[in-house]
């Protein structure tokens, strides 16, 4: 169960909301035989919203998807992995449009109703003969069950070790509404808008402006609060589609069940964001940083992300070293108001700093705690009511190994 506002569906996936099907297959973009082409298809025109990377260098699929979303509706999202189709010039744009038109023709829908997403190596042209052949074969793989969702989830992965999925149900005006999501991301993770690639589906009846508002607000508290390596991708995109087949009263912020729907939406996004942080390239531990007592929430967010993004903090966690000095140094350089005399820090259940003064603590107990799968860092500033939570991972030898040989 959730917090009584929503119900968590174990094993749920993006096809669980009414009206959605998915498929995935291997078309030959990856050197291995892992799936590298997938699609999410809605039976009806879905209300759709999206947020995109703030990186000024943006991949061709983002241009195409923005164009498709001008009317706030989508029927399908076609995705490839193994190649980002970024920094590929006019040819890259033409290839992204070809992906869109090929998928539209194959599934008998309007090209304007198809979004395109790509992820993988930057600066290489897509092998379009393989992509278009793969698209021809997608309809035969389309399924409205867990196998279709699994095939799609596998098709969007690059250096990810595990798929990322989450699903909940919410009661809206007596009708059951389902919200689900799938995402990929492991490296080049420091979003300023969304996850690396994320896809949300729901069968809710919802206004377009309400969905866009909810997507942006939720993104700021979830996907924008994770970091693996401080790098913002050229391809980041989060797309939400609402089929409206739950037949509920139209959702908007004025609806009495809006908060319950928003809570369920937030839960799905947060689970996906945390899964990305946990699966950071080479990561062995998830780190959660909670900041309380900042002057405002924005300050708390900036401080939490500075801590979680610190290579020194990440390295200390990898080494199971309770080096609180690295944490308070990150607090002080975040560029937000801090009273250097009133900072408390705890690593898990162990206080290490109170009122900016060291606390004698059991180093052996700290070592045992830091060797666990998840490390919590709590920071209290005592200057206001602002709070925020951020997620990241430790910095391991494997991160360097993976990225030193990414293209090979």
Buried (B, 14 or more C-beta within 10 A) or exposed (E): EBEEBBBBBEEBBBBBBBBBBBBBBBBBBBEEEBBBBBBBBBEEBBBBBBBBBEBEEBBBBBBBBBBBBEEBBBBBBBBBBBBBBBBBEEEBBEBBBBBBBBBBEBBEBEBBBBBBBBBBBBEBEBBBEBBBBBBBBBBEBBBBEBBBBBBBBBBBBBBBEEBBBBBBBBBBBEBEBBBBBBBBBBBBBBBBBBBBBBBBBBBBBBBBEBBBBBBBEBBBBBBBBBBBBBBBBBBBBBBBBBBBBBEBEBBBEEBEBBEBBBBBBBBBBBBBBBBBBBBBBBBBBBBBBBBBBBBBBEBBBBBBBBBBBBEBBBBBBBBBBBBBBBBBBBBBEBEBBBEEEBBBBBBBEBBBBBEBEEBEBEEEEBEEBBEEEEBBBBBBBBBBEBBBBBBBBBBBEEBEEBBEEBEE
